[in-house]
Amino acid sequence: GLAWTFRTRDDVRFTDGEPLTAADVAFTINGIVNGEASEADLSMVERAEATDATTCVIHMKRPNNAILYTLAVVGIVPEHAYGPGYGEHPIGSGRYMLEEWKRGEQVILKANPDYYGEKPSIETLVVVFMEEDASLAAAQSGSVDVAYTSAQLAGSVPAGYELLACKTVDSRGISLPSVPAGSAARSDAEPEALYPVGNDVTSDVAVRRALNYGIDRGRMIEHVLNGYGSAAYSVSDGMPWSSEAMEVETDVEAAKAMLEGAGWVTGEDGMRAKDGVPCAFDLYYPAGDSTRQALAYDFADQCAALGIVVSPRGASWDDIYPHQYSDPVLWGWGSNSPVELFELTYSDGWGNYACYDNANIDAELEAAQAAPTIEESFPHYQLAQWDAATQTGVAPQGAATWVWLANVDHLYFAREGLVVAEQKPHPHGHGWSLVNNIDQWSWN
């Protein structure tokens, strides 16, 4: 597992006519490994080298099969053409090429006439950048063929359009700090960015478990998403590495019993407290997201029935990040790879907002990444979520480090007569996942 050998096709050319070689692959991988601003995570890679024109060997710091998921979405950059301004005038080798980019407005993509594969059926794609309300207005005016919309607006289908609902692994969930307040300070990638850690209410595992059992996800999906979604129990529902042990049936009485057993006593006002500490916490969400706002308030309403006071706080991400380790936050996650499951669960993971640390869980996650094949990693990921033999894991009956709420459908208004090719489950984030196979779309 310390070396991966890839062989490139010998008939691929960049859009400037130059051939794509293994040297370009190595240049791209090394650029990511050594680039401070790179978004792709190739931290497990030592270096890449081209051993001949069509062979690239990637040398690893440690065995990690997750590299395959990352490489699958890395575009190859031409070594001969990279330099200042490349980001605005990229040269690639894929099905489409950039014709025009107006910052903050739109991008125009044209089919690549020299693409080595099948010719795209859609020759031109214009992607217009706009917010939710503007997207609806664009569909109402008939100026776009496909417009993103939300569950709150899904009932307002403009004339000449149909509602396109795409299933997803786009989960909305709330991180629950698992250590007491004041435990330490935690860095968010940069040493100077030290944030407070811990919460005196959610650090009680009984509270975290009660939240998981006491929330009616079905009600939430109907009230907030108008039925356009499904119950979420993890960051990867339905994926081969997900665990059935993450699923939980709503049981309000059991949730109340958990709280009572842990000493959270109901007062005259119906709210709980323990040793003078109210069973209350703030819940942060991005203020510009109407769906998360509605989920936050529905969650707070259901928690009140358990005797827990939840105060939703809409804020900008700049204001949310300093609270990510000390207060519950309503996040959006979801990917067609287990990388997010690893990072949100591993003790040193960049997404371990709960700050939960367990050696058994870490060992299973490490074993998953070190497995010789992707398929052999799945059981280890599942045991990290719940291992009945050791009674460890992040499942609701275990550490309960998150309370997952819903997988949200991705909704679009699509012009009648447009045939959108069959969609794979969309990961978190709108837009590019929809048009990933636009070369197969057509018009009736």
PEDAPE-V869805 format. One record per residue. N is the residue number from 1. RES is the residue in one letter. PSI is psi in whole degrees, -180 to 180 (NA if undefined). BURIAL is b if it has 16 or more other ideal C-beta (glycine too) atoms within 10 Angstrom, else e. D_FIRST is the distance of its C-alpha to the first C-alpha in Angstrom with 1 decimal. Layout:
N&RES&PSI&BURIAL&D_FIRST / N&RES&PSI&BURIAL&D_FIRST
//
This chain:
1&G&10&e&0.0 / 2&L&0&e&3.8 / 3&A&133&e&5.7 / 4&W&128&b&7.2 / 5&T&125&e&10.6 / 6&F&141&e&13.6 / 7&R&127&e&17.1 / 8&T&159&b&20.0 / 9&R&155&e&23.4 / 10&D&10&e&26.1 / 11&D&22&e&28.9 / 12&V&135&b&28.1 / 13&R&147&e&30.5 / 14&F&166&b&30.9 / 15&T&-6&b&34.1 / 16&D&6&e&35.7 / 17&G&-12&e&35.3 / 18&E&147&e&32.7 / 19&P&148&e&29.7 / 20&L&125&b&26.2 / 21&T&172&b&23.9 / 22&A&-26&b&20.3 / 23&A&-35&b&21.9 / 24&D&-37&b&22.9 / 25&V&-48&b&19.4 / 26&A&-42&b&18.2 / 27&F&-42&b&21.4 / 28&T&-49&b&20.8 / 29&I&-46&b&17.3 / 30&N&-34&b&18.5 / 31&G&-37&e&21.7 / 32&I&-45&b&20.1 / 33&V&-40&b&18.0 / 34&N&2&e&21.3 / 35&G&124&e&23.8 / 36&E&-29&e&25.6 / 37&A&6&e&26.8 / 38&S&136&e&23.7 / 39&E&-28&e&23.5 / 40&A&137&e&20.0 / 41&D&102&b&17.5 / 42&L&37&b&14.7 / 43&S&-16&e&15.0 / 44&M&-4&b&11.3 / 45&V&135&b&11.3 / 46&E&-54&e&12.7 / 47&R&164&e&14.1 / 48&A&145&b&14.3 / 49&E&142&b&16.2 / 50&A&116&b&18.2 / 51&T&-20&e&18.4 / 52&D&-171&e&21.3 / 53&A&-25&e&23.2 / 54&T&10&b&20.9 / 55&T&127&b&17.4 / 56&C&130&b&15.2 / 57&V&126&b&11.9 / 58&I&118&b&10.3 / 59&H&131&e&9.1 / 60&M&150&b&7.7 / 61&K&-33&e&9.8 / 62&R&155&e&7.6 / 63&P&131&e&4.7 / 64&N&99&b&7.1 / 65&N&-10&b&7.8 / 66&A&-13&b&11.2 / 67&I&-31&b&10.8 / 68&L&-38&e&11.9 / 69&Y&-39&e&15.1 / 70&T&-45&b&15.9 / 71&L&-27&b&15.5 / 72&A&-22&e&17.7 / 73&V&16&e&20.6 / 74&V&124&e&20.3 / 75&G&142&e&23.1 / 76&I&128&b&22.9 / 77&V&133&b&25.4 / 78&P&123&b&27.4 / 79&E&-37&b&27.3 / 80&H&-21&e&30.8 / 81&A&-1&b&32.3 / 82&Y&139&b&30.6 / 83&G&-169&e&33.0 / 84&P&134&e&35.7 / 85&G&-4&e&36.7 / 86&Y&-38&e&33.6 / 87&G&-31&e&33.2 / 88&E&-21&e&36.7 / 89&H&66&e&36.5 / 90&P&149&b&32.9 / 91&I&123&b&32.1 / 92&G&-164&b&29.5 / 93&S&12&b&28.8 / 94&G&-165&b&29.1 / 95&R&-26&b&31.9 / 96&Y&159&b&34.1 / 97&M&149&b&35.2 / 98&L&125&e&36.9 / 99&E&-39&e&40.6 / 100&E&143&e&41.9 / 101&W&116&b&40.8 / 102&K&112&e&43.5 / 103&R&130&e&42.0 / 104&G&-1&e&42.6 / 105&E&-66&e&44.3 / 106&Q&164&e&42.5 / 107&V&136&e&40.0 / 108&I&124&e&40.9 / 109&L&137&b&38.3 / 110&K&147&e&39.3 / 111&A&137&b&37.7 / 112&N&112&b&36.0 / 113&P&-18&e&38.3 / 114&D&14&e&35.7 / 115&Y&137&b&32.8 / 116&Y&-19&e&31.1 / 117&G&-162&e&31.0 / 118&E&142&e&33.9 / 119&K&131&e&36.6 / 120&P&142&b&36.8 / 121&S&-24&e&39.8 / 122&I&120&b&40.4 / 123&E&-32&e&41.2 / 124&T&135&e&41.7 / 125&L&125&b&40.2 / 126&V&116&e&41.9 / 127&V&119&e&40.2 / 128&V&128&b&42.7 / 129&F&121&e&41.7 / 130&M&158&b&44.0 / 131&E&177&e&44.3 / 132&E&-51&b&45.1 / 133&D&-41&e&48.9 / 134&A&-34&e&48.8 / 135&S&-43&b&46.5 / 136&L&-44&b&49.1 / 137&A&-37&e&51.9 / 138&A&-38&b&50.2 / 139&A&-41&b&50.0 / 140&Q&-32&b&53.6 / 141&S&-9&e&54.8 / 142&G&20&e&52.9 / 143&S&-7&e&51.2 / 144&V&159&b&47.6 / 145&D&-30&b&46.2 / 146&V&133&b&43.5 / 147&A&130&b&43.9 / 148&Y&141&b&41.7 / 149&T&176&b&43.7 / 150&S&170&b&43.4 / 151&A&-32&b&44.5 / 152&Q&-25&b&47.6 / 153&L&1&b&48.6 / 154&A&-24&b&47.4 / 155&G&-10&e&50.9 / 156&S&60&e&52.4 / 157&V&120&e&51.3 / 158&P&156&b&53.2 / 159&A&136&e&55.4 / 160&G&5&e&53.6 / 161&Y&162&b&50.2 / 162&E&155&e&48.2 / 163&L&124&e&45.8 / 164&L&116&b&42.1 / 165&A&120&b&40.1 / 166&C&129&b&36.3 / 167&K&155&b&34.2 / 168&T&171&b&31.4 / 169&V&45&b&28.7 / 170&D&96&b&30.7 / 171&S&143&b&31.5 / 172&R&123&b&34.2 / 173&G&162&b&33.8 / 174&I&122&b&35.2 / 175&S&142&b&33.2 / 176&L&101&b&35.0 / 177&P&131&b&34.8 / 178&S&4&b&34.4 / 179&V&156&b&35.8 / 180&P&157&e&39.5 / 181&A&145&e&40.8 / 182&G&12&e&40.7 / 183&S&-42&b&37.6 / 184&A&-174&e&36.1 / 185&A&142&e&35.4 / 186&R&141&b&32.1 / 187&S&141&e&30.8 / 188&D&77&e&29.8 / 189&A&-43&e&27.4 / 190&E&135&e&30.2 / 191&P&-32&e&31.6 / 192&E&-12&e&35.1 / 193&A&82&e&34.6 / 194&L&125&e&35.3 / 195&Y&150&e&36.3 / 196&P&152&b&38.1 / 197&V&139&b&36.2 / 198&G&155&b&37.5 / 199&N&127&b&40.2 / 200&D&-12&b&42.8 / 201&V&-55&b&43.0 / 202&T&-10&b&39.5 / 203&S&-15&b&38.3 / 204&D&115&b&40.1 / 205&V&-27&b&37.7 / 206&A&-38&b&40.8 / 207&V&-45&b&41.5 / 208&R&-42&b&38.0 / 209&R&-40&b&38.1 / 210&A&-38&b&41.7 / 211&L&-39&b&40.6 / 212&N&-41&b&38.0 / 213&Y&-26&b&40.6 / 214&G&-5&b&43.6 / 215&I&130&b&42.7 / 216&D&98&b&43.8 / 217&R&-36&b&41.1 / 218&G&-43&e&43.1 / 219&R&-41&e&46.1 / 220&M&-42&b&44.2 / 221&I&-39&b&42.8 / 222&E&-44&e&46.4 / 223&H&-42&b&48.1 / 224&V&-42&b&45.7 / 225&L&4&b&43.8 / 226&N&32&b&46.6 / 227&G&-4&e&44.4 / 228&Y&73&b&41.8 / 229&G&-177&b&38.7 / 230&S&160&b&37.3 / 231&A&138&b&36.8 / 232&A&139&b&33.5 / 233&Y&-9&b&31.9 / 234&S&-178&b&28.5 / 235&V&-1&b&26.6 / 236&S&43&b&25.1 / 237&D&133&b&27.9 / 238&G&-6&e&27.4 / 239&M&159&b&23.6 / 240&P&-21&e&21.4 / 241&W&1&b&20.1 / 242&S&161&b&23.7 / 243&S&134&b&25.6 / 244&E&-22&e&29.2 / 245&A&-15&b&29.9 / 246&M&-20&b&30.1 / 247&E&142&e&33.2 / 248&V&138&b&36.5 / 249&E&140&e&40.1 / 250&T&127&b&42.7 / 251&D&88&e&44.9 / 252&V&-40&e&47.1 / 253&E&-39&e&49.1 / 254&A&-39&e&46.0 / 255&A&-43&b&44.9 / 256&K&-39&b&48.3 / 257&A&-37&e&48.2 / 258&M&-44&b&44.9 / 259&L&-44&b&46.6 / 260&E&-45&e&49.8 / 261&G&-25&e&48.0 / 262&A&3&b&46.3 / 263&G&11&e&49.6 / 264&W&99&b&49.7 / 265&V&140&e&53.4 / 266&T&130&e&55.1 / 267&G&-177&e&58.0 / 268&E&-27&e&61.2 / 269&D&3&e&59.5 / 270&G&-4&e&56.9 / 271&M&153&b&54.1 / 272&R&157&b&52.1 / 273&A&159&b&51.9 / 274&K&120&b&50.7 / 275&D&40&e&52.4 / 276&G&-2&e&53.8 / 277&V&117&e&50.6 / 278&P&144&b&50.9 / 279&C&79&b&48.1 / 280&A&148&e&47.6 / 281&F&159&b&45.0 / 282&D&149&b&44.5 / 283&L&113&b&42.2 / 284&Y&144&b&41.0 / 285&Y&156&b&40.3 / 286&P&124&b&40.5 / 287&A&-26&e&44.1 / 288&G&2&e&43.8 / 289&D&104&b&42.0 / 290&S&-33&e&44.8 / 291&T&-45&b&42.5 / 292&R&-34&b&40.9 / 293&Q&-47&b&44.4 / 294&A&-39&b&45.7 / 295&L&-41&b&42.8 / 296&A&-43&b&43.4 / 297&Y&-34&b&47.1 / 298&D&-40&b&46.7 / 299&F&-45&b&44.3 / 300&A&-39&e&46.9 / 301&D&-41&e&49.6 / 302&Q&-35&b&47.8 / 303&C&-33&b&47.0 / 304&A&-34&e&50.7 / 305&A&-19&e&51.4 / 306&L&-7&b&49.2 / 307&G&17&b&51.2 / 308&I&129&b&48.4 / 309&V&116&b&49.4 / 310&V&127&b&46.8 / 311&S&103&e&47.9 / 312&P&137&b&46.0 / 313&R&103&b&45.6 / 314&G&133&b&45.0 / 315&A&168&b&43.8 / 316&S&161&e&41.9 / 317&W&-33&e&38.2 / 318&D&-33&e&39.3 / 319&D&-23&e&41.4 / 320&I&-42&b&38.9 / 321&Y&-41&e&35.9 / 322&P&-13&b&37.8 / 323&H&1&b&38.3 / 324&Q&-21&b&34.8 / 325&Y&-5&b&34.2 / 326&S&-16&b&37.8 / 327&D&149&b&39.0 / 328&P&140&b&37.8 / 329&V&137&b&36.8 / 330&L&105&b&36.7 / 331&W&166&b&33.5 / 332&G&123&b&32.2 / 333&W&172&b&28.5 / 334&G&130&b&26.6 / 335&S&155&b&23.6 / 336&N&31&b&22.0 / 337&S&160&b&18.7 / 338&P&7&b&18.0 / 339&V&-43&b&17.5 / 340&E&-39&b&21.2 / 341&L&-44&b&21.1 / 342&F&-52&b&18.6 / 343&E&-30&b&20.6 / 344&L&-11&b&23.9 / 345&T&-35&b&23.0 / 346&Y&143&b&20.8 / 347&S&-36&e&23.3 / 348&D&15&e&22.3 / 349&G&148&b&21.6 / 350&W&-16&e&23.7 / 351&G&17&b&25.4 / 352&N&68&b&26.3 / 353&Y&-23&b&30.0 / 354&A&-16&b&31.0 / 355&C&36&b&29.6 / 356&Y&134&b&28.7 / 357&D&118&e&26.7 / 358&N&123&b&25.5 / 359&A&-38&e&23.1 / 360&N&-43&e&22.5 / 361&I&-46&b&21.7 / 362&D&-40&b&19.3 / 363&A&-40&e&17.5 / 364&E&-40&b&17.1 / 365&L&-40&b&16.0 / 366&E&-41&b&13.2 / 367&A&-35&b&12.2 / 368&A&-46&b&12.4 / 369&Q&-28&b&10.0 / 370&A&-6&e&7.4 / 371&A&144&b&8.3 / 372&P&-30&e&6.5 / 373&T&159&e&9.3 / 374&I&-44&b&11.7 / 375&E&-35&e&14.5 / 376&E&-12&e&13.2 / 377&S&-24&b&13.1 / 378&F&-48&b&16.8 / 379&P&-34&e&18.4 / 380&H&-41&b&16.9 / 381&Y&-39&b&18.2 / 382&Q&-38&b&21.5 / 383&L&-27&b&21.9 / 384&A&-27&b&21.5 / 385&Q&-40&b&24.5 / 386&W&123&b&26.4 / 387&D&104&b&26.0 / 388&A&-31&e&29.3 / 389&A&-40&e&28.7 / 390&T&-6&e&28.4 / 391&Q&41&e&30.4 / 392&T&156&b&28.0 / 393&G&170&b&26.6 / 394&V&8&b&27.9 / 395&A&164&b&29.9 / 396&P&-32&b&33.7 / 397&Q&-4&e&34.5 / 398&G&-123&b&32.1 / 399&A&-25&b&31.6 / 400&A&55&b&32.7 / 401&T&-14&b&31.3 / 402&W&157&b&32.2 / 403&V&108&b&34.9 / 404&W&142&b&33.8 / 405&L&-59&b&36.8 / 406&A&147&b&36.3 / 407&N&118&b&34.2 / 408&V&131&b&36.4 / 409&D&145&b&37.1 / 410&H&122&b&37.0 / 411&L&139&b&40.5 / 412&Y&150&b&42.1 / 413&F&120&b&45.5 / 414&A&134&b&45.1 / 415&R&138&b&48.1 / 416&E&136&e&49.6 / 417&G&-14&e&48.8 / 418&L&124&b&45.3 / 419&V&105&e&42.8 / 420&V&126&b&39.4 / 421&A&157&e&36.6 / 422&E&134&e&34.8 / 423&Q&138&b&32.7 / 424&K&162&e&29.3 / 425&P&128&b&29.4 / 426&H&138&b&29.7 / 427&P&-179&b&27.6 / 428&H&137&b&29.5 / 429&G&139&e&31.7 / 430&H&163&b&34.3 / 431&G&-83&e&34.8 / 432&W&-31&e&31.9 / 433&S&-34&b&30.3 / 434&L&-45&b&33.7 / 435&V&12&b&34.0 / 436&N&-32&e&30.4 / 437&N&33&b&32.0 / 438&I&-21&b&35.4 / 439&D&-16&b&35.3 / 440&Q&-1&e&36.1 / 441&W&166&b&38.9 / 442&S&173&e&42.5 / 443&W&138&e&46.2 / 444&N&NA&e&48.6
//
